[in-house]
Amino acid sequence: MHAALWLPRFHLQAVLRQAGALRSSLHGKSMLALLDESEAGSRDKELLLHVSAAVEKLGVHPGMTASQAQARCPALVFLHRDAALEAEAQRELLHCASLWTPDYEATLPGFCVMDLQRHPRIKGREQESGRQMCAYLKARSLEAQVGFALHADLATLAAQAAEQEPVLVLRDEAETQQFLQQLPVRALRPSAEALRVLSLWGIRTLGDLVRLPRAELASRLGPEGRLLHDMASGGRERLLKLVRPPLEFHDETDLEHPIECLEPLLFVLRRMLQGLCERLADVWLVAAAMWLRLRFEDDTEHRHELHVAEPTRDTELLFRVLHIYLEGLTAAAPIKLVRLEIRPTRPSGQQGLLFERSLRDPNRFSETLSQLEALLGLGNIGRAVLQPSRRTDAFEVTGFMQPRTEPLVVHSPAGLPLRRLRPSPEVRVNVERGRPARFVHDRQELTIVASDGPWLLSGDWWDAGRRWEKEVWAVQADDGVLYQLARQHHDWVLEGTLG
């Protein structure tokens, strides 16, 4: 299913938007005409681009010169095009289409076609959906007509034919053929020369046109004749030239007055975040991460990437992530520039597993971790990841929300468990005959009654800065406790107790 949104008399509507009386101006007694100013400078050469309904009843139609139109309607008021207003009206039209689907085409000024095949919720509710589109645009002083059909070209014709009712739906083949038989040829927007030839032939409707041989029509009217015959036969199945806005989501504010407190900074960031989330919603994306950049008066800068546990475009949730991080940030000078950038991604659904437990609210968990990190310091919250080394305490701390890339390491028990002391305290050891005999720990001298070792360990020999080696002893003191001693660079440490 495809849908076409059309703004009749688009250029005239764009000019009249500011008046706030669009319907009365177009369909009432107002004598209005919009000039095509491509031949500006001479009233005899200026052509009418659009006219209001009251003027059409007097025999004035687009394409006439301004002098001819004024001769038939002396009370005619001429208006001039405004490129800025037309661009704004076109943006409103495309924004309306983006609220229904990310797959839409800006076909012509005042015309867009939407591909609704991936949105089954609209099927069977075309009339209601079309009226909602028209109501949305009417609230923005734009009058629209909507057509629904199986193909994009048919939807385009249906939108132009929806004059009595603003929404026209063509659901099946029989209804489509009946609609095409009665549609005037002018609805195909042929060139003036082709329309004149068809009029001389007595061709008034698409039913008349489709009865002509396609090859003969093409030989006389060229490629345009072939296209007109295809459209009269039901249109073509074609791919839409989809509108894809640039995927750059950033906002930057150069502050006139530097910021020294947190509250005004949060006010600026909330406003920036709201605009960025609206742009994400327009293209059906979510935020995976945020980049924050602050420039201070002393020309120093602070940059930081804030990850989002579960991609979202919820403004309040993203704002809390920024708020928690900034509460733990200290600045040495006032802030004069704020830049916020969002890294977008596609939203993905994830099915819960029956036999595995997962986080019920990943973003809430991430928020709690951020609060702890603000209290304990950056990099002090995370999980320990073992490194491929035999060196004691060979691990590093990574964030809980970062994906696990290291292989699962399973340690099978070998000997007695070691209750390690961190940091390992230095001890003074007396060695007799190459074996430790006594050691002093915490101002207490202990005599070693039994010892086992040494075990020689070394590693990272290829790196002069990280190279290490040590000898390890398991000893039993006269207090009945098993200790593990280690000597490294002629210094002894108590690594822990065994058992």
Secondary structure by P-SEA (a helix, b strand, c coil): cbbbbbbcaaaaaaaaccccccccccccccbbbbbcccccccccccccccccaaaaaacccccccaaaaaaacccbbbbbbbaaaaaaaaaaaaaaaaacccccccccccbbbbbcccccccccaaaaaaaaaaaaaaaacccbbbbbcccaaaaaaaaaacccccccccccaaaaaaaaaacccccccccaaaaaaaaaaccccaaaaaaccaaaaaaaccaaaaaaaaaaaccccccccccccccccccccccccccccaaaaaaaaaaaaaaaaaaaaaabbbbcbbbbbbbccccbbbbbbbbbccccccaaaaaaaaaaaaaaccccccccbbbbbbbcccbbbbbbbccccccccaaaaaaaaaaaaaacccccbbbbbbccccccccbbbbbccccccccbbbbccccccccccccbbbbbbbbccccccccccccbbbbbcccccccccccccccccccccbbbbbbbccccbbbbbbbcccccccccccc
